[in-house]
């Protein structure tokens, strides 16, 4: 059974003459363990799609089925629990609490969900080790680089052991070196841990790390490209139309392992 399914997904903001239709009947299936990148021009609906999949924003009509559950049938409290326990969120802004250490930032959501403090600290340490930051566990965010802060944010998402990891522009605030490191981390999670990842990005070179690329335009999926077809669809990764800016990410040549200098 697919872990994510959307059926005839519509989203409209506003009513009457000022209504804006952001999604227009999106049908989508994502299997467990896939790493999917979502690209599209500003206003194409990609972040709205992410918010609806994550249960943050309700659709105007249509279905969202996560891990076999139609989230429209859940109460507000049930959706909150679903987000807390099944979905890990990573955003462009790291959203770390500045007065807490990396370990405390990662363990806090677990404690808020009722996990005892000792167990939460152990799980947080395991998540930090997974992103190679256990040695920085006692540092507050101000003492960490931007890339390290984003990796702490990834660890925080992973600590709940989510079925799905949703990443919205996770490299948007990072330089090319740190961007490459975070992107490689996401790819490693997908390849080694079989983590299901859906990532919105404007960065065509970051998108190359994914196993599959969804191109969204005007509220519809315009193209659905598997990694083995990336080379034949190279136009999806350039800015010839002015829609997708080029970058200088270390992954510019494709999803190769980063050099030692970028690890």
PEBELPE-V675747 format. One record per residue. SS is DSSP state (hx for helix, st for strand, lp for the rest). OMEGA is omega in whole degrees, -180 to 180 (* if undefined). Layout:
SS | OMEGA
SS | OMEGA
This chain:
lp | 178
lp | 180
lp | 177
st | 174
st | 170
st | -179
st | 177
st | -174
st | 177
st | 173
st | -180
st | 174
st | -179
lp | 180
lp | 175
hx | -176
hx | -178
hx | -179
lp | 177
st | 179
st | -174
st | 174
st | -172
st | 175
st | -176
st | 171
st | -174
st | 175
st | 177
st | -179
lp | 176
lp | 179
lp | 177
lp | 172
st | -173
st | 173
st | 179
st | 179
st | 177
st | 178
lp | 174
lp | -180
lp | -178
lp | 178
lp | -174
hx | 179
hx | 175
hx | 177
hx | 179
hx | -179
hx | 179
hx | 177
hx | -179
lp | 179
lp | 179
lp | -178
lp | 178
lp | 175
lp | 172
lp | 174
st | -178
st | -176
st | 168
st | -179
st | -180
st | 178
lp | 176
lp | -177
st | 174
st | -172
hx | 176
hx | -179
hx | -179
lp | 173
lp | 178
hx | 180
hx | 180
hx | 177
hx | 178
hx | 179
hx | 178
hx | 179
hx | -176
hx | -171
hx | -176
hx | -173
st | 173
st | -178
st | 174
st | -176
st | 178
lp | 173
lp | -171
lp | 177
lp | 175
lp | 177
lp | -169
lp | -177
lp | -179
lp | 176
st | 178
hx | -180
hx | -179
hx | 177
hx | -178
hx | -176
hx | -175
hx | 180
hx | 178
hx | 179
hx | 178
hx | 179
lp | 175
lp | 177
lp | -179
lp | -171
hx | -179
hx | 179
hx | 180
hx | 180
hx | 179
hx | 180
hx | 178
hx | 179
hx | 178
hx | -180
hx | 178
hx | 176
hx | -180
hx | 179
lp | 176
lp | 179
lp | -180
hx | -180
hx | 179
hx | -173
lp | -176
lp | -177
lp | 173
st | -176
hx | -178
hx | 180
hx | -180
lp | 174
lp | 178
hx | 179
hx | 178
hx | 178
hx | 179
hx | 177
hx | 173
hx | 178
hx | 176
hx | 178
hx | 178
hx | 178
hx | -177
hx | -175
hx | 179
lp | -178
lp | -174
lp | 172
lp | -175
st | 174
st | 179
st | -178
st | -179
st | -178
lp | -174
lp | -180
lp | -173
lp | -178
lp | -173
lp | 173
lp | -172
hx | -178
hx | 180
hx | 177
hx | 179
hx | -178
hx | 179
hx | 179
hx | 178
hx | 177
hx | 179
hx | 179
hx | 178
hx | 178
hx | -180
hx | -175
hx | -174
hx | -176
hx | 180
lp | 178
lp | 175
st | -176
st | 171
st | -173
st | 171
st | 178
lp | 170
lp | -172
lp | -177
hx | -178
hx | 173
hx | -179
hx | -180
lp | -180
lp | -176
lp | 177
lp | -174
st | -179
st | 173
st | 177
st | -179
st | 176
st | 177
lp | 174
lp | 179
st | 173
st | -177
st | 179
st | 178
st | -169
st | 175
st | -174
hx | -178
hx | 179
hx | -178
lp | -176
hx | -180
hx | -180
hx | -175
hx | 179
hx | 179
hx | -176
hx | 177
lp | -176
lp | -180
lp | 179
lp | -177
lp | -175
lp | -173
lp | -174
lp | 174
lp | 177
lp | 179
lp | 180
lp | 175
lp | 180
lp | -174
lp | -178
lp | -180
lp | -174
lp | 178
lp | 176
lp | -179
lp | 176
lp | -179
hx | -179
hx | -179
hx | -178
lp | *
